[in-house]
Amino acid sequence: MRSTTFAVLFLAGPALAQPPAEIAPYFAPPKEFAAAFGDYRNPLLFNDGSKVTDAAGWAKRRAEILATWTDLMGEWPAVIDAPKAEWLTPVKKDGYTRFAAKIEVAPGRVSDDAILLVPDGKGPFPAVVVVFYDAKTGAGEGKEPERDFARQLAKRGFVALSFGSAPESYYPDKTAKLQPLSYHAYEAANLRNALARRADVDPNRIGVMGHSYGGKWAMFAGALNEKFAAAAWSDPGIVFDEKRSNVNYWERWYLGHEVGNARKPGTPNDANPRTGPYKLMVEKGHDLHEIHALMAPRPFLVSGGSEDPAERWKALNHSVAVNALLGQKFGVAMTTRPKHDPTPESNAVLVRFFEWALRK
């Protein structure tokens, strides 16, 4: 997971163009949060307290953050350069073709909970990895409305890979060399490489997105694998928040797994305390704004709902500052809605965001 190439690949890249008018307002916080940074530790401070002052310094600080979180969550196996992938049983749909898929997601592990949607026309196309509990939901074959992100993207000219994996998945088993959420990010890195080897996909224009649990997964995937060019996170809970039971990074199937300590599910309290890396993260003052900052200068969108209200800009403003240091004016965007469920309006912005972020 540790990267020494990030500065060469990204920090010297061109700044993104002005977003289109229909999404441009989402790249700035409401006035009441314009200069609010909360109690989060400044990610532009090195561990020794000295401050990052330029892009070269950020490359070093980014490596420091990545090393800290890697030490807490576990070291990835090598990302698979050429994962085994089978694209099976093509079925023509309205505007795209559907393929069942089998993909090597980790050494010795092949998953068939994957559906590839390829738009009509001639590629290479931009692409997005869509992650959730199951692949059918993202492909528009599930029961939950407005979660058909892969289908919506395919109809707008993206190759979309919808993939499912259970939250409580461990690598290699419950001895957990990786915390489950980091393992899922590792899966996504291999899914990205499987897409990148397709002739109809532009390997430089691959993003990742997810909703709820999938949003947590997509957040870590984009942050921990710099080859994702953009990311969108739909109401995952983008910071630690023990006042909200659904922002549950403390659970064993996310960041709270501890061998030999089978903590009961539920919000931490004196009778049921924090466990695993999550416990250490909280005690040492780490929070997910550090994960967000690893995206810079690649753009990301928070499609916020009940778990991610507008006050989350207090955390996001730290990433805005990192992007500003790197000359990126449009690195962070956020929409808000009252409820957790995605809406046609929030999804329209999400798709438009990827059209802008993954343009040629």
N, C-alpha and C positions, 0 to 999 in steps of 0.2 A: 504494500500500500504506500510505502514511503516513495516520494517522487523527487527526482533531481532535475527533471526536464521541464517543469512547469514554467519557470521564468522564460525559457527560450520559446516555448510553444505559445504562451499566452500574454505575458506581460509586455511584449514588444508589439502586440497586434494592434490593428486599427480600432479606433473607437466606433461604437455602433451609431448608425444614423438615427436621426430624430424619429421617434415612434410615430405611427399614423395618428391622426387627430382623434379617432375614436377610442384609442387606448392611452394616449399621452397623459391625460390627467391622473392616471393611476400610478405614475412614477414619482409622485410627490405626496408627502403625508398631509393630512388635514392641518390647519394652522395651529391647533392646540398641541400638536405633536411635532411641529417642525424643528424644534431645537431640544427635544426631549430624548435623553439617552438612558433613563432609568438607573438602576443600580448595577447594571452589567459592567463587568471589567472591560476596559477598552482593549479590543483585540489588536490595536496598533502599539501596544506596549509589550515588549519582550518579557520573558519570565523574570529577568533581572531588574525590570522597571524602566529600562531605557526605551526610547520612543522610536518607532519607524518613521523615517523622514523621506524615503524615496522608494521607487519600485524595486530596486535591488534589496533594500532593507525588508520590504514586504515579502519578497521571495524567501528570505531567511526566516522571517516570522511565520509565514505560512507553513514552512517545513517544521517549525517548532510546534505549532498547533497540531499539525497532522501527526507528529511523533507522539505528542501527549495523548491524543485520543486513540492512537494505535496501541500505545502501551496499555491503556485502560480496557480497550475492547478486544484486543488480540490482533496478531499479525495475519494478514491475508495470505493464502497460498498465491503463487504467481497467477496473474490473470491469464486466461487461456487465449493465446493469440488467434488460433483458428479452431473455435469450438465445433464439435461435430453437430451438424444441423441437417434435418430432413424436412423438406417442405412438401406436404402430402395432400392428395385429394383436392385439387383446385375446384372451386365452385364460383361461377360468375354471379356477381351481385350487381346492384344498381350503382354503377360508377366505380366498382373495384372488384377484385378477385380475392376470395377467401381461401386460405390454405391452413389445414391442420399442421402442427409443427412438433418436432421432437428436437430438443436442443440440449447440449452438454452445458450444464450450469455450474459445475464444480468437478474437480477430479473424481471420476468414478460415479458421477451422478448425471443422469439424463432425465429431463422432465418432458412429459407430453401435455402438460397443462399450458399450452401455448397456441395462439391463433395469429396468423399473419394476414394482414390486409394490404393489398397492393393496388394503388389507384390505376385507373385506365390512363393510357397515354405512354409517352416515352420518357424514361428516366435519364440520368439518375435523379431520384427524388430526395427531398429531405425526409427524415424518419424520426419517429418517437417511440420509445419503449414505454408502454403503459402497464403499470403494476397494480395488483389488487389481490384479494383472496382467491380469485379464480379468473381464468381467461375469458370465459363466456360473457361476463358482465361488460368488460371493456369493449368487446366486439359487438355489443348490442343484442346479445342472445340471453341476457339475464332478466330478472324480474324487477330490478331497481331502476327507476327512470333517471334520466340525465347522468348516468354513469357510463354511457356508451362512448367514452372518449376516443377509443381507437377507431370506431366506426365514423364518428364525426370528423376526425382528422383525415381518414382515408378518403372521405368524400370531398375533402378540400385539398387533395393532392399530396398527402403524406403516405409513405409506407408506415404502417403502424403495427407494432408487435404487442399484442395483449398477452400478459403472462400472469399466472396465478401461483402463489406459494403460501402455505399456512404460516401464520406468525410464529408459532412455536416450532421452528425448524432449527436444528443445531448442526454445526459442522465440527467434527465428523459425526458426533452423536451428543448425548447430553453431558459428556465431559466438557463440551463447549470450548473448543480452542478459540472460537469467535463468539461474541455476543450475537444473539439471533439477528438483531437489526443490522449489524455490520455484515453478517453473512448474507443477508438479503441484498445489501448494497453490492457485495461481491458477485452474487448471481447476476445482478443488473449489468455489471461491468462485462461479464461474459456474454450476456444477451446483446449488448451493444456491439461487441466484436463479431458476433454471428451476423448481425445486420450489416456491419461495415464490409463484410466480404461478399455481399450480394452486388451484382453488377448494376442493379436498378436503384441502389442507394448511394448517396453522396456521403462518404465516411466522415467528412468534416461538418456535416449538418445533421447530427443525431442528438435528440433531446430525450429527456425522461420526465415522466409525470405520474401522479397517482392521487387518489382521494382517500382521506381518513388514514387508516393503516397504510394504504398505498402512498399517501402523502408523506408519512414518516419515512417510508422506504425510499421514495424518490428523493427526499431531502438528503439522506445519507448517501444515496447512490451518486447524485450529482456532485456533492461536496467531496467525496472520497475518491472519485474517478474523474480526473481532469479532462478526459476525452469526451465527456458529454458537453455539448456546446451550449445548452440551455436547459432550464428545468422549470417545472410548475408544480406547486404543492397545494392541494385542495384541502384546507381545514384540518391539518394533522395535529395542530397544537405545535407551534413553531418554537416554543420555549418551554422549559420546565415550569409546571404550574400545578401544585398539589391542591389548589382550590377547585380544580376541575377534574373530575374522575376519569374523563375520557382522554385527558392529556397524560397518558399513563406509561410514561417511559420507565417507571419503576418496576413494571411487571417483568417476570422472568423471561417472557417471550420478546422483550425488547432490549433493555439494558440492565436488568436486575438479576440476571441468572448468576447464581453462586453455587458451585458444586458442594453438596452436602448440607445446603440450607434451603429447604423447600418452603420458601415464604408463601403465605396465603395471598391470593389475589386481593386487590383492594388498595385504597389510598393509604399511604404510610401513616402510622401512628405509634404511640409508645408500646402498644401490645403487638404491633405488626410492623416493625421498623424496616427501613430501607436496607437493601442488600446489594451485593455485587458492585460492578463499576458505577452504577447510578449513585449508590451511597457515597463513593469516593468523589464523584463529580460534584455533588452537592456540597460535601464537606470542604472541598478545595476551591469552591467558587466558580466552577466551570458551568457554562450554560450553552444552549444551542446557538446563540448568536455567534459563537466561535465556528460552529459548523457552517452557518450561513456565509461567513466571511471567506471560507475556503472557495466559494464559488467565484469570487471576484477575479477578473473583470467579466466573467461570463454572466449573462443576465438570468434572473429568475423572477417568477411571479408567485406571490402568495394569493391564492383564491380563498380568502378568509370567510368563515361562517361563524357559528356559535362558539367554536373553540379558539378562533383567531380574530378577535374584534380589532378595531382600529388602533387601540392602545399598543398593539404589537409593534407599531412603528418605533416604539422606544428601543426595541431590540434591533429592528431593521435599520435604523439610522446609523448604527455602527457599520453595517455593510455599505451603506451609502458613503460613509466617510472613507472606507477602504477603496471603494471604486473611484471616488474623487481624487484620491492620491494617485491612482493609476490612469487618470484622464478619462474615465468612463462615467458619463453623465447619466446613463440610462441602464444601470445595472440591477435596480431593484424596483419592483412594482407590486402593488397590493390592491385587491378589490375586497369589498365586504358585503355580507348578506346576513340577515337575521338568523337563519337556521343552518344546521350542519349540511343538509342536502344541497347538492349543486342545483343551479337553476339554469334555464335557457340563457338568461342574461350573463351569468358568470361564465358559462361555458363558451359563449360567443367571444368574450374577452380572452379567454384562455386560448382558443384556437387562433384568434387574431394575433395574440402575443407570439405564438410559435411561427406564424406566417412571417412576422417581422424578425424575430430573433434568429430564425434558421433560413433567412433569405440567402440567395447566392452572394 
